[in-house]
Amino acid sequence: MKQAPLRRASLLALAGIAACGGPSPQPPLARPGSAATVPAAVSAPPPAAAGPSPLVSMTAPDRMPDTIAIDGEPSEWGSLVPPPPPAPRYSPRSTRPAPPPPPDPNPRGAPSRVSVALTRDGAYIAADLAEASSNGIWLGLRFPAPELPPIGHMRRDGGMDPLVCEPDPGGGEPMTPPMMKECQQLVDRYEAFVAAHEARFRRFFRIDRGGIKAVGEGSALEPIVGARAAFKATSRGMTVEALVPPSGLPRAAEAPIEGMAAYAIAATSAAPPAPAEERWVDVSAPEPVAFQPHADLRKAAYESARTALMPIAFSYHPGSPYEFEIVRYGASGSLSVEPRTQLIYSPEMQSGNVEVSYVVTAGTWVAVLKDGKLNETVQLSGAPMGSVLRGKEIHLFSYDEAFREDVGFGTQAGWQVLIVGPDGKAREGISHEFHMSSAWHSVSELHTPNFDTIGMRGVPVLLGLEENTSGKAVEVRWRFDRRQGVYVPTNKALVIPIAR
């Protein structure tokens, strides 16, 4: 497959740089003779004295101290020095010299040290600062960003062909210059959206004697509501203890959170740093962090999005516990993505100590809670239509109607009924004595106001009945049977006149 022009342009640009920046012509060699002189020996200048080091090491405690007093004295944290790196693997049979190790992003010998512990209260920070960091540091915190759905053309086998903005896209229709321009604009908008999306999952802070502040728009420093910080002067510089509340953290995509990445450097410049990917240090949380309320519902939403058949990006902000965001394909299908904000808790009905809530990610899920705790989740096969309370049971109704290309023609349609009992368990509530196994030429749902009767009417392709109903309008109904506790068919198919 051909590469996109953006990639080709980059390669051409690199080729141009190589052509312009090649070796300069060698100067002519001096001919031996009386005119040739021997240059005088010049000793190398002494190495410049090393200045104060800006390096900061990073670590995380295996467990939180029993008590934390943010007073600037981090003695309860224990050692802030990172553990030694794992020993390199060595094979005695190998005759090749071991490659030089990559630069250590977390030097144990750094004069300044920072420890970060992520908890439900936010991020606790302890630091022992010296040399160039004695007046303050830049600290970056980052959660892994979810991968956004790629844009392109979906294939029938479930794969995707990426956009190729060239005259001959390879197997597709040739592109005219206006079409290529429109295609490239689409790619540029998507790449800008990806960059802005990923930026929300990292945040930089400046910690100095003035307190702790976050980097906002245009690199301006802004206060963090609820943040706390304390400092203590030492012979080396100063020690720090601080707390960044959940509202001050970056966006997250895991539920619960196992850890994060961090980066720290002396605040010797007015602008925050822009470290390379390999300079970030992974730090584990003392224990998985689940922000309340509704941590169990958030985890269920995260799992449903992570295992969805279609790509979907799930995320939330620790300071906004009542909502989450999903990014999925938009109205134009796989050529655009759009974010949607959803409520993590959307109560539908309650009976005693049992309640049900809808969770919308890749489809709609019913969350059953008992005594305020998540008992189970069940995915609906269609859109919620309503709910009723019958005795102590909650009845939830959903209806699905979709054209199916894989059956060749027709629309698949059907009702789903979930019945949640006092034990907090959900069961199927519709009888399968009559099951329609084929599609409809045209169909619409029907139900009574209190949902004691549900059904469909339309023109089926073939209902598989003894009577040939092909081309005839029929009506199929289910009515709630109290003795059986489910909805049973009132008739297999009732032929009705077709409106003229």
C-alpha positions in Angstrom: 0.0 0.0 0.0 1.3 3.4 -0.8 2.3 5.7 1.9 0.4 9.0 2.6 1.9 12.2 1.2 2.7 13.4 4.7 5.1 10.4 5.2 6.6 10.9 1.7 7.1 14.6 2.3 8.9 13.8 5.5 11.2 11.5 3.7 11.9 14.0 1.0 12.6 16.6 3.6 15.1 14.3 5.3 16.7 13.6 1.9 17.0 17.3 1.3 18.6 17.9 4.7 21.1 15.2 4.0 22.0 16.6 0.6 22.5 20.1 1.9 24.3 19.1 5.1 26.9 16.7 3.6 30.6 16.8 4.3 32.4 20.0 3.1 35.3 19.7 0.5 38.6 18.7 2.1 41.3 21.4 2.2 44.3 20.8 -0.1 47.2 18.9 1.6 50.3 20.9 2.3 53.3 20.0 0.1 56.5 19.1 2.0 59.2 21.6 1.7 60.7 24.7 3.4 57.3 26.5 3.4 55.7 23.7 5.5 55.7 24.6 9.2 55.1 22.3 12.2 52.3 23.7 14.4 53.2 24.4 18.0 51.8 22.0 20.6 48.7 23.3 22.3 47.5 21.8 25.6 43.8 21.1 25.9 41.9 23.5 28.2 40.9 22.1 31.6 37.3 20.8 31.8 34.8 23.4 33.0 33.7 23.0 36.5 30.4 21.2 36.7 27.5 23.4 37.8 24.7 22.5 40.1 22.9 19.4 38.8 19.2 19.8 37.7 18.6 16.1 37.8 15.8 14.7 40.0 15.2 11.0 40.6 11.7 9.5 40.9 10.3 6.7 43.1 7.0 5.6 44.7 6.4 4.0 48.1 5.4 0.3 48.2 2.9 1.2 50.9 1.6 4.5 52.2 2.8 5.7 55.6 0.5 5.0 58.4 0.0 8.8 58.9 0.9 11.7 56.6 1.3 15.1 58.0 1.9 17.7 55.2 4.4 19.7 57.3 7.4 19.7 55.0 9.2 17.0 56.9 9.0 13.7 54.8 10.7 11.4 57.4 7.6 9.2 57.5 8.1 8.3 53.8 11.4 6.5 54.5 14.1 6.6 51.8 13.3 8.6 48.7 16.2 7.0 46.7 15.0 4.8 43.9 15.8 1.1 44.2 18.8 -0.2 42.1 17.9 -1.1 38.5 17.7 -4.9 37.7 21.0 -6.5 36.8 21.5 -6.8 33.1 21.1 -10.2 31.6 24.5 -11.8 30.7 25.1 -15.0 28.8 28.5 -16.6 29.4 28.4 -18.2 26.0 28.2 -14.9 24.2 31.4 -13.6 22.7 29.9 -10.3 21.7 30.5 -7.3 24.0 27.4 -6.2 25.8 25.8 -3.1 24.2 26.1 0.1 26.3 23.0 0.6 28.5 20.6 3.3 27.4 20.6 6.6 29.4 19.0 6.1 32.8 15.8 8.2 33.0 15.9 7.8 36.7 19.5 8.3 38.0 19.9 7.1 41.6 22.7 9.5 42.1 20.7 12.6 41.3 21.1 15.2 44.1 17.3 15.8 44.3 14.7 13.1 44.9 10.9 13.0 44.6 8.4 10.3 45.6 4.8 10.2 44.3 2.0 8.1 45.7 -1.3 8.0 43.9 -4.3 7.4 46.3 -8.0 8.1 46.4 -7.2 11.4 48.0 -5.1 12.4 45.0 -1.3 12.4 44.4 0.9 12.8 47.5 4.3 14.2 46.8 7.4 14.1 49.0 10.7 15.7 47.9 14.3 16.3 49.0 15.6 19.1 46.8 19.2 20.2 46.4 21.6 22.0 44.0 19.8 23.5 41.0 16.4 22.2 42.3 16.7 23.8 45.7 14.5 26.7 44.6 11.9 24.5 43.0 11.1 21.8 40.4 8.8 21.1 37.5 6.8 17.9 38.1 4.9 16.1 35.3 2.2 13.4 36.0 0.8 11.4 33.2 -1.8 8.6 32.8 -1.8 6.3 29.7 -4.0 7.8 27.1 -6.5 5.4 25.4 -6.0 4.8 21.7 -8.5 6.5 19.6 -10.4 4.7 16.8 -8.5 5.0 13.5 -10.2 6.6 10.6 -10.4 4.9 7.2 -12.7 2.7 5.2 -14.2 -0.4 6.9 -13.9 -3.7 5.1 -16.5 -6.5 5.2 -14.1 -8.7 7.1 -14.0 -6.2 10.0 -10.6 -4.7 9.1 -9.9 -1.2 8.0 -8.1 0.4 5.1 -6.4 3.6 6.2 -6.9 6.8 4.2 -4.5 7.3 1.3 -4.6 10.8 -0.1 -2.9 10.1 -3.4 -4.1 10.1 -7.0 -4.0 6.3 -7.1 -5.1 5.1 -3.6 -4.4 1.5 -4.5 -7.6 -0.4 -5.3 -9.9 2.5 -4.9 -11.2 5.1 -7.3 -8.6 7.6 -8.6 -8.6 10.9 -6.7 -8.8 14.3 -8.3 -6.8 17.2 -6.8 -9.9 18.6 -5.0 -10.6 15.1 -3.6 -7.0 14.8 -2.4 -7.1 18.2 -0.7 -10.3 17.3 1.1 -8.8 13.9 2.1 -5.7 15.6 3.5 -7.8 18.1 5.4 -9.7 15.2 7.0 -6.4 13.6 8.0 -5.0 16.8 9.4 -8.2 17.4 11.5 -7.9 13.9 12.9 -4.3 14.2 13.8 -5.0 17.6 15.5 -7.8 15.9 17.5 -5.5 13.0 18.5 -2.8 15.5 19.7 -5.4 17.5 21.8 -6.9 14.3 23.1 -3.6 12.9 24.3 -2.5 16.2 25.9 -5.4 15.9 28.5 -3.8 12.8 30.0 -0.7 14.7 31.3 -0.2 17.7 33.5 2.7 19.7 34.7 3.1 21.4 38.1 5.6 23.9 39.5 6.6 23.3 43.1 8.6 26.0 44.9 8.4 28.0 48.1 5.4 29.8 46.8 3.4 26.5 46.8 2.3 24.1 44.1 0.6 25.4 40.9 -0.6 23.7 37.7 0.3 24.7 34.2 -2.8 25.9 32.4 -3.5 27.4 29.0 -0.5 29.1 27.4 1.8 27.7 30.1 0.3 30.1 32.7 0.5 28.9 36.2 -2.8 28.6 38.0 -3.7 27.6 41.6 -5.3 24.2 42.4 -8.3 24.3 44.6 -7.8 22.0 47.5 -4.0 21.5 47.0 -1.7 21.6 50.0 2.0 22.1 50.2 4.6 22.6 53.0 8.4 23.3 52.9 11.3 23.1 55.2 14.8 24.5 54.7 17.7 22.1 55.0 21.5 22.4 54.6 21.1 20.9 51.1 18.2 23.0 50.0 14.7 22.2 51.1 12.3 19.3 51.7 8.7 19.3 50.4 5.4 17.6 51.1 2.3 18.3 48.9 -1.0 16.9 47.9 -2.7 17.3 44.5 -6.4 16.5 44.9 -8.3 14.5 42.3 -9.5 17.7 40.7 -5.9 18.7 39.9 -4.9 15.4 38.3 -4.8 14.8 34.5 -7.5 12.7 32.8 -7.4 8.9 33.3 -8.5 5.9 31.2 -8.2 2.9 33.5 -10.5 1.9 36.3 -9.1 1.2 38.7 -5.7 2.9 38.2 -2.6 0.8 38.7 0.0 3.5 38.3 1.2 6.5 36.3 4.3 8.0 34.8 6.2 11.0 36.3 9.0 13.3 35.3 10.8 15.9 37.3 13.6 18.5 36.6 14.9 21.6 38.3 12.8 24.7 37.6 15.6 26.7 36.0 13.4 28.0 33.2 10.1 29.9 33.2 8.5 27.4 30.8 7.6 23.8 31.7 9.7 21.1 30.1 8.8 18.9 27.1 10.5 15.6 28.0 10.9 12.9 25.4 8.9 9.7 25.8 11.8 7.7 27.2 12.4 10.3 30.0 9.2 9.5 31.8 9.4 7.1 34.7 6.7 4.6 35.5 5.6 4.7 39.1 3.1 2.2 40.6 0.3 3.1 43.0 0.7 1.6 46.5 -2.6 -0.2 45.7 -5.1 0.1 42.8 -6.9 3.4 43.0 -10.7 3.6 42.5 -12.2 7.0 42.9 -15.6 7.2 44.6 -18.5 7.4 44.2 -19.6 4.6 41.8 -16.1 3.1 41.4 -17.7 -0.3 40.6 -19.9 1.3 37.9 -16.9 3.1 36.4 -15.0 -0.2 36.3 -17.9 -1.9 34.5 -18.1 0.9 32.0 -14.3 0.7 31.4 -14.5 -3.1 30.9 -17.4 -2.9 28.5 -15.6 -0.2 26.4 -12.3 -2.2 26.5 -13.9 -5.4 25.2 -16.2 -3.8 22.6 -16.1 -5.2 19.1 -15.8 -1.7 17.6 -13.0 0.5 18.7 -13.9 3.0 21.4 -11.8 5.2 23.8 -13.0 5.4 27.4 -11.8 8.1 29.9 -12.8 10.1 32.8 -11.5 12.8 35.1 -10.8 11.9 38.7 -12.3 15.1 39.8 -15.6 14.5 37.9 -16.8 11.2 39.4 -20.3 11.4 38.0 -19.5 11.2 34.3 -17.2 9.7 31.8 -16.4 10.2 28.1 -16.3 7.8 25.2 -14.8 8.6 21.8 -16.3 6.6 18.9 -17.1 6.9 15.3 -19.5 9.7 14.5 -22.4 10.3 12.1 -20.1 9.8 9.0 -19.1 6.4 10.1 -15.4 5.4 10.2 -14.2 8.7 8.6 -14.8 10.7 11.8 -14.7 10.3 15.6 -16.6 12.3 18.2 -16.5 12.5 22.0 -19.7 11.9 24.0 -20.1 12.6 27.7 -22.2 10.0 29.6 -23.4 9.7 33.2 -21.8 7.0 35.2 -25.0 6.5 37.2 -28.4 6.9 35.6 -31.0 5.4 37.9 -34.1 3.9 36.2 -36.1 2.2 38.9 -35.8 0.9 42.5 -37.6 -1.9 44.5 -36.6 -2.3 48.1 -32.8 -2.5 48.3 -32.5 -3.3 44.6 -32.1 -0.6 41.9 -31.2 -0.6 38.2 -29.2 2.0 36.3 -28.2 2.3 32.6 -24.6 2.6 31.6 -24.0 3.6 27.9 -20.6 2.8 26.3 -20.5 0.5 23.2 -24.2 -0.1 23.6 -26.5 0.1 26.6 -25.9 -2.0 29.7 -28.2 -2.5 32.7 -26.4 -2.3 36.0 -28.2 -4.0 38.9 -27.2 -2.7 42.3 -28.2 -4.2 45.6 -27.6 -2.3 48.9 -25.8 0.3 46.8 -23.2 -2.2 45.4 -23.0 -3.5 41.8 -24.4 -7.0 41.6 -24.3 -7.7 37.9 -24.4 -6.0 34.4 -26.4 -7.2 31.4 -26.1 -5.8 27.9 -29.3 -4.8 26.1 -29.8 -5.9 22.6 -31.6 -2.7 21.7 -32.7 0.7 22.9 -34.4 1.1 26.3 -38.2 1.6 25.9 -39.4 1.8 29.5 -39.7 -0.1 32.8 -42.5 -1.1 35.2 -42.7 -2.5 38.7 -44.7 -5.7 39.0 -44.9 -6.8 42.6 -41.3 -6.7 43.8 -39.8 -7.3 40.4 -38.5 -4.7 38.0 -39.3 -5.2 34.3 -37.0 -3.6 31.8 -38.0 -3.4 28.1 -35.8 -2.8 25.1 -36.5 -3.0 21.4 -34.0 -3.5 18.5 -34.6 -2.8 14.9 -31.7 -2.9 12.4 -31.2 -3.6 8.7 -28.9 -6.6 8.3 -26.7 -6.9 5.3 -25.4 -10.3 6.2 -28.9 -11.9 5.7 -29.1 -10.4 2.2 -32.2 -8.3 2.8 -34.7 -7.3 5.4 -34.8 -5.9 8.9 -34.1 -7.8 12.0 -36.4 -6.7 14.9 -37.2 -8.0 18.4 -38.0 -7.2 22.0 -35.9 -8.0 25.0 -37.4 -8.1 28.5 -35.2 -8.3 31.6 -36.8 -9.1 35.0 -34.8 -8.2 38.1 -35.9 -9.9 41.3 -35.5 -9.0 45.0 -32.3 -11.0 45.0 -30.7 -8.6 42.6 -30.4 -11.2 39.8 -31.7 -10.5 36.2 -33.4 -13.1 34.1 -34.9 -13.3 30.6 -38.6 -12.3 30.7 -39.9 -13.3 27.3 -41.1 -16.7 26.2 -39.4 -18.4 23.3 -42.4 -20.6 22.4 -42.6 -18.4 19.3 -39.3 -17.2 17.9 -39.2 -15.3 14.6 -36.1 -16.5 12.8 -36.2 -14.3 9.7 -36.4 -10.7 8.7 -39.1 -8.2 7.9 -39.7 -6.2 4.7 -41.2 -3.5 7.0 -41.8 -3.5 10.7 -42.7 -1.3 13.7 -43.0 -2.0 17.4 -46.2 -1.8 19.5 -46.8 -1.9 23.3 -49.5 -0.9 25.7 -48.8 2.1 28.1 -48.1 -0.3 31.1 -46.2 -2.8 28.9 -48.4 -5.7 29.8 -48.5 -6.3 26.0 -45.6 -5.9 23.6 -45.3 -6.8 20.0 -44.5 -6.0 16.3 -46.5 -5.5 13.2 -45.4 -5.4 9.6 -44.7 -7.4 6.5 -42.4 -10.3 7.2 -40.1 -12.0 4.7 -41.1 -15.4 6.2 -42.1 -16.2 9.7 -41.6 -20.0 9.3 -45.3 -20.7 10.2 -47.5 -23.4 8.8 -49.6 -20.7 7.2 -47.8 -18.9 4.4 -47.6 -15.3 5.5 -45.1 -14.1 2.8 -46.2 -10.7 1.5 -49.0 -10.4 4.1 -49.1 -7.9 7.0 -49.1 -9.6 10.4 -49.1 -8.7 14.0 -47.2 -10.6 16.7 -47.9 -10.0 20.4 -46.7 -11.1 23.8 -48.7 -10.6 27.0 -47.4 -10.9 30.6 -48.6 -14.2 32.2 -48.5 -13.8 36.0 -48.6 -17.6 36.6 -45.5 -18.2 34.5 -43.9 -14.9 35.3 -42.9 -14.2 31.7 -44.3 -12.7 28.6 -46.0 -15.3 26.3 -47.2 -15.1 22.7 -50.9 -14.4 22.5 -50.9 -15.9 19.0 -48.3 -17.0 16.6 -49.2 -14.5 13.9 -52.4 -12.5 13.3 -52.9 -11.6 9.7 -54.1 -8.0 9.4 -55.3 -5.9 6.5 -52.6 -3.9 4.7 -53.4 -0.2 4.7 -54.1 1.0 1.2 
